[in-house]
């Protein structure tokens, strides 16, 4: 059975092991740098550095993976429910993909184990 965790980043990192009773804190999101039509709502994007920090913390604390040297996440990931992307973690000198899925319009996301 795969363990899945939710992470929400605000003033501090909060980890919730699928606890639906906890009040989620939105993750930092950045406004889009693209120009939108005046009638269109701007697209919000996840902060790649904050997501990388959250993913690293989950790998270390929740999945108990040792040797995590760093995590990089792609920029420009829109805050759209169901949006999936992968961050790259260097674990013991090897690059591993870490799946991330956006769960809420507030920037909450799920991190799955690396592969």
C-alpha positions, 0 to 999 in steps of 0.5 A: 500500500502506498503511503500518501501525504498532503503538504501545505506550506504557509508560515511554516510547513505542516504535514498531515497524513491524510487527516481530514480533520486538520484545517489545511493551510494554503501553499505559497502561490505566485501570480502568473508572469504572463499577460492575461486578457483584462477579463480573464482571471490571472493564473496562479502558479506554485512557488517551486522553491517552497514546493521543493522544500516541502517535498524534501521534508516529506521525503526525510520525515514521512517516507524516512528516506536517507541521503536526500541531497536536494529537490528541484521542482519545475517552475510555472506549475499552475494551481489547478486541481488534478495537475500532476508534475514531478520534482527531481530529488537527488538521493544518494547521488542518483536522480529520482522523480517524485510525483506531485499532484495539486489537490486544491485551489489553495495550493495543497498538493500530494507527494507520492514516493520517488521512483 
